[in-house]
Amino acid sequence: MATPTGAIFEKPATLRTRVEEFLRASIMDGRIKGGERLRELELCEQLGISRSTLREALRTLEAERLISIEPHRGPTVVRITEKAARDLYALRALLEGYAAHEFARLAGDADIERLRKAVDALHRQAKGSNKSALLAAKRDFYDVLLSGCDNDLVKDMLPGLLSRINLLRATSFARSDRLPESLAEIDHLYERIRARDPQGAQEAARSHIVNAERTALEVLRRQQEETQGSEGDRPRTEGRGSAGPAG
């Protein structure tokens, strides 16, 4: 079924999960923008689902902090602020740096081979134009990394964080020259892991995240400037009781 967003939606047996995935992907690849309201009635009609199914899916996205639900306003896609981005990348640097260190220290040959295949898949997706597939490939890479670090607490802490990380990745890819840099950094991280160099792997992971943060913040600032500029271009209206222009 084609929808106004341009994506294809199909009803599966696990309908609520598929609704979650559809909305999450729409946010990740920019079809639904930060700050945009999700109109429940329109979505139910577009997707051919009940309101209860949609609201169950929206509660999941709210728990992931991809949307906020306010009284008398309804669900709205979260707009990533500069502070939120800094907080997120600070935590990501700690957790993923540790995961890379432990993967290099503990992983067996089979784990490293799985990581190599994930890196290869990431390079393949980077040659195409499907941003959703590219984000999914990078998510798969990190899934392998986290599974091989053998720390259940890290794996428990990250699921709620990963969706917001993906949202920021989608933002950082908006700079055209960032993707080749990102792939080169991931290649370096993989080489440090393959060399069984825990400290080098940790440093490579943290360097990759610092560079991603810098790019994401550049994009966010540019977006904020454009938003402020467009608001400044709107004609001003004088409120009731205003003295009006001087002169």
Summary of the structure (lengths in Angstrom):
residues: 247
radius of gyration: 21.0
end to end distance: 59.5
largest distance: 79.7
contacts: 706
relative contact order: 0.11
helix: 68%
strand: 4%
